[in-house]
């Protein structure tokens, strides 16, 4: 997929929409639910590939004492630079 982004001329945005996703072999998160947002790929003024994302949703985690399901809201966002070669950064 990364090779498809090398020559983009405009911002490419992909929606994120997950109703429910179970997470196997994780002691701290059982599943995520109601996840939505978007991820964008674009080249900045220095011609470096950037990834910008904003994602919100709920994590279903076990309570530390009772082990019953507890909903924990999350809100993630960032703007990242993709480094093509280690010496470029």
N, C-alpha and C positions, 0 to 999 in steps of 0.2 A: 504494500500500500504506500510506503514511503516514496517509492520511485514515481508513483502517480502524482505526488505533490511537488516534485522538483521544478516543474515548469508551469505551475498555475499562475494565472495573471490576476485573478480576483480572489477574494476571500471565499473559501469553501466552508460551509457550515453544515454540521450533521446534528440532528436532534437526538437526544437521549430520552427514552421513555420505557421504563421497566416497571411492570406491575409488581412482580415478585421474583426473587432469585435466591435459591437456597445455596448456602455456602458450606461445602463439605470440609471436614477435618479442621475446623476452626473452633477453638474453645471460647472465644470472646464474641463472635458474631454468628448467629444462626442463619439469618437471611437479611436481605434488604428489600424494601417495599416502597412503592410510590415514588420512584426515582425519576426525575425529569430535569431537563436543562438542555444545553447544547455545547458542542465542541467546534471551534473554528480554527482553520489553518490559513495562514497568510504569510507573505513576505513583507518585511519591514523596509524602511528607507535604506538600510545597510545591506539589503538583499539576503537577509537571514530568515530562515523558516521559523515562524512562531506558531505556538499552539496556545489558544485562549479557551478556557472552559469555565463553566458555571453549572454546577450540579447540586440538586437538593433532593432529600429523601429521608427515609427512616431506616435505621438499623434495628433489628430485633435481636436483643442480646439477653443472655441468661443473667438473672439477678445473682449477685455474689453470694447471698445466703440461701435463698429459697430455690434458686435455679429456675424460677418461673420467668416467662417472657416479659421483657421490659422494652418499650419503644424509646429509641434515642434519635432525635432529629439531627440531621447533618446538613451542612451547607459548605460546599467546596468551590473554590475559584482560584485561578492562577493564570499567569501569562508566562509561558516557557519558551526558551530558545532551543532549537534543535541544532546540535553541533555535529557537523558532518565528519570532521576529523579532530582528534584530540588536540592537535596543535592550533586549531582555529579558535579555540576558546581562550 
